[in-house]
Amino acid sequence: AGRAEQKAAGKGDTPTKRPPVLRAGVNTVTSLVESRLVHRKTCTSVAFTQTNPEDKGALAKLVEAIKTNYNDRYEEIRRHWGGGIMGPKSTARITKLEKAKAKELATKLG
């Protein structure tokens, strides 16, 4: 309302600077990336060009956490394969072997 009154009074229209904002949500971020950020539908990374001086400490903490959790552990994460979930045949075979071992151990001990 303040800008409209200034414009009606004949004074120059000086737009105010937009504050930096953080957007969340898959659809919101996707539309921001597609329309304004890179003009592409697929984008794997985004770079910050400017940060507020008061936010530099928090950004440094975030970067440090990301580096220790992902970048430095890359080899460990890459080597970790599936979750060890076996099919019914393999599970039955292993339980059969375990029962046989338990029975053999019980007969040895008496």
QUIRA-V886475 format. One record per residue. N is the residue number from 0. RES is the residue in one small letter. PHI is phi in whole degrees, -180 to 180 (none if undefined). PSI is psi in whole degrees, 0 to 359 (* if undefined). D_CENTER is the distance of its C-alpha to the mean C-alpha in Angstrom with 1 decimal. Layout:
BEGIN
n=N res=RES phi=PHI psi=PSI d_center=D_CENTER
n=N res=RES phi=PHI psi=PSI d_center=D_CENTER
END
This chain:
BEGIN
n=0 res=a phi=none psi=328 d_center=39.6
n=1 res=g phi=-66 psi=320 d_center=40.5
n=2 res=r phi=-69 psi=323 d_center=39.9
n=3 res=a phi=-65 psi=320 d_center=41.9
n=4 res=e phi=-66 psi=319 d_center=44.8
n=5 res=q phi=-64 psi=320 d_center=44.8
n=6 res=k phi=-67 psi=321 d_center=44.9
n=7 res=a phi=-68 psi=328 d_center=47.7
n=8 res=a phi=-78 psi=351 d_center=49.6
n=9 res=g phi=96 psi=2 d_center=49.6
n=10 res=k phi=-80 psi=162 d_center=47.4
n=11 res=g phi=-66 psi=144 d_center=44.7
n=12 res=d phi=-91 psi=108 d_center=41.3
n=13 res=t phi=-109 psi=111 d_center=38.7
n=14 res=p phi=-68 psi=143 d_center=35.2
n=15 res=t phi=-82 psi=152 d_center=33.0
n=16 res=k phi=-77 psi=135 d_center=29.8
n=17 res=r phi=-73 psi=137 d_center=26.6
n=18 res=p phi=-76 psi=148 d_center=24.4
n=19 res=p phi=-66 psi=137 d_center=20.9
n=20 res=v phi=-127 psi=160 d_center=18.6
n=21 res=l phi=-114 psi=126 d_center=15.0
n=22 res=r phi=-106 psi=148 d_center=14.3
n=23 res=a phi=-130 psi=163 d_center=12.1
n=24 res=g phi=102 psi=136 d_center=12.2
n=25 res=v phi=-62 psi=312 d_center=11.5
n=26 res=n phi=-67 psi=320 d_center=15.2
n=27 res=t phi=-63 psi=311 d_center=15.6
n=28 res=v phi=-65 psi=320 d_center=13.0
n=29 res=t phi=-62 psi=315 d_center=14.3
n=30 res=s phi=-67 psi=324 d_center=17.8
n=31 res=l phi=-64 psi=317 d_center=17.3
n=32 res=v phi=-66 psi=316 d_center=16.0
n=33 res=e phi=-67 psi=319 d_center=18.9
n=34 res=s phi=-91 psi=319 d_center=21.6
n=35 res=r phi=-113 psi=326 d_center=21.3
n=36 res=l phi=-81 psi=300 d_center=18.8
n=37 res=v phi=-126 psi=354 d_center=19.6
n=38 res=h phi=59 psi=34 d_center=21.8
n=39 res=r phi=-134 psi=155 d_center=20.1
n=40 res=k phi=-82 psi=334 d_center=18.6
n=41 res=t phi=-116 psi=128 d_center=16.1
n=42 res=c phi=-145 psi=122 d_center=14.0
n=43 res=t phi=-97 psi=345 d_center=11.4
n=44 res=s phi=-150 psi=153 d_center=11.3
n=45 res=v phi=-133 psi=139 d_center=12.6
n=46 res=a phi=-113 psi=141 d_center=14.8
n=47 res=f phi=-86 psi=130 d_center=16.3
n=48 res=t phi=-96 psi=329 d_center=20.0
n=49 res=q phi=-138 psi=147 d_center=21.2
n=50 res=t phi=-134 psi=150 d_center=20.2
n=51 res=n phi=-69 psi=144 d_center=22.6
n=52 res=p phi=-58 psi=325 d_center=24.5
n=53 res=e phi=-74 psi=345 d_center=23.8
n=54 res=d phi=-99 psi=357 d_center=20.0
n=55 res=k phi=-65 psi=323 d_center=20.2
n=56 res=g phi=-65 psi=316 d_center=20.2
n=57 res=a phi=-66 psi=321 d_center=17.1
n=58 res=l phi=-66 psi=320 d_center=15.3
n=59 res=a phi=-63 psi=320 d_center=16.9
n=60 res=k phi=-63 psi=316 d_center=15.7
n=61 res=l phi=-63 psi=316 d_center=12.0
n=62 res=v phi=-64 psi=318 d_center=12.7
n=63 res=e phi=-63 psi=317 d_center=14.6
n=64 res=a phi=-64 psi=319 d_center=12.2
n=65 res=i phi=-65 psi=318 d_center=9.6
n=66 res=k phi=-63 psi=315 d_center=12.8
n=67 res=t phi=-71 psi=325 d_center=14.2
n=68 res=n phi=-84 psi=332 d_center=11.4
n=69 res=y phi=-121 psi=304 d_center=10.3
n=70 res=n phi=-65 psi=313 d_center=13.0
n=71 res=d phi=-75 psi=338 d_center=16.0
n=72 res=r phi=-101 psi=19 d_center=15.2
n=73 res=y phi=-58 psi=312 d_center=14.8
n=74 res=e phi=-63 psi=318 d_center=18.2
n=75 res=e phi=-64 psi=318 d_center=17.9
n=76 res=i phi=-68 psi=321 d_center=14.8
n=77 res=r phi=-67 psi=324 d_center=16.5
n=78 res=r phi=-78 psi=343 d_center=19.7
n=79 res=h phi=-79 psi=113 d_center=18.6
n=80 res=w phi=-93 psi=203 d_center=19.8
n=81 res=g phi=-51 psi=181 d_center=20.2
n=82 res=g phi=-93 psi=11 d_center=20.7
n=83 res=g phi=75 psi=26 d_center=24.5
n=84 res=i phi=-88 psi=121 d_center=25.3
n=85 res=m phi=-107 psi=161 d_center=28.8
n=86 res=g phi=-78 psi=176 d_center=31.0
n=87 res=p phi=-65 psi=326 d_center=34.1
n=88 res=k phi=-66 psi=313 d_center=36.5
n=89 res=s phi=-65 psi=319 d_center=34.8
n=90 res=t phi=-63 psi=316 d_center=34.4
n=91 res=a phi=-64 psi=319 d_center=38.1
n=92 res=r phi=-63 psi=316 d_center=39.2
n=93 res=i phi=-67 psi=319 d_center=37.4
n=94 res=t phi=-66 psi=324 d_center=38.8
n=95 res=k phi=-64 psi=317 d_center=42.2
n=96 res=l phi=-65 psi=319 d_center=42.2
n=97 res=e phi=-65 psi=320 d_center=41.1
n=98 res=k phi=-64 psi=319 d_center=44.0
n=99 res=a phi=-64 psi=319 d_center=46.4
n=100 res=k phi=-65 psi=318 d_center=45.4
n=101 res=a phi=-65 psi=320 d_center=45.8
n=102 res=k phi=-66 psi=318 d_center=49.2
n=103 res=e phi=-64 psi=318 d_center=50.4
n=104 res=l phi=-65 psi=322 d_center=49.4
n=105 res=a phi=-67 psi=322 d_center=51.2
n=106 res=t phi=-71 psi=327 d_center=54.3
n=107 res=k phi=-68 psi=318 d_center=54.3
n=108 res=l phi=-76 psi=338 d_center=54.2
n=109 res=g phi=98 psi=* d_center=56.8
END
